[in-house]
Amino acid sequence: MIVNRFDYQTVPDGGSFGVGFDLLETSSFSSKEVDLALSMLELRRRYFGDGVVAVDCGANIGVHTIEWARAMTGWGEVIAIEAQERVFYALAGNIALNNCFNARAMLAAVGDKTGSIRMPVLDHTRPASFGSVELTRKDTTEFVGQAVDYSEQATKELPYLTLDSLGLRRADLIKIDIEGMEKEALTGAKGILRRCRPIVVAEFIKSDKVALRSFLEGFDYKVFELRMDLVAIHRDDRSLDHVRP
């Protein structure tokens, strides 16, 4: 894996966290979530056949993407979307390094409309938890290890898209980890939710968990809480039979 050694934030108790930090220190990141996703992809293959499609929103450098693509060689594909340009380069490089010919990377932000949006640019030669950067400033915006400048001169324009705009004929799993914009991403995926009924894994630590749950239940999903994520499976999906609350 291509990893930025400055991808970490040190907290007051002296500990550190970050995707890069965990990979360099433990050779793994988010292993339980990766294993969960892999098991769900296998279930979708069992019940819906080959041609499984997984979408990784907020792919970072590709921990999920690479594991999914390698596991689905010959029977599935991954669409990995990342909004930070420098992080995106590592994502694309990791796809190439691992010969994941069934994965493709997109430099874009995911939301509730199509167009463009401005993304803050950090200094990637200084420590920060780059995966924690928020696209827009809020009153509760997290400090990531270095100051984030949201002014026009310190941001770059990038494509802003909806998942519906991808025109997917099939979607089996959508992971959404985009630092507080999970609701917007789901709003822009209403067509996919109705038509494809994919399993959804959405992080809620910076979003309104109640609103996310209500939105998904409105599409006839059964929703479970697992650590920092909501896992939603449509009530007509036989994969639900394998869930142990």
ZIMOJO-V21295 format. One line per field, one symbol per residue. ss: DSSP state (@ for helix, = for strand, . for the rest). A space follows every 50 residues. Layout:
BEGIN
ss->???
END
This chain:
BEGIN
ss->......=.==.....==.@@@@@@@@....@@@@@@@@@@@@@@@@@@.. .======.....@@@@@@@@@....=======..@@@@@@@@@@@@@... ..=====.==....======.......=.@@@.................. .@@@=======..@@@......====.....@@@@@@..@@@@@@...== ===.....@@@@@@@@@...======..======...@@@@@...
END
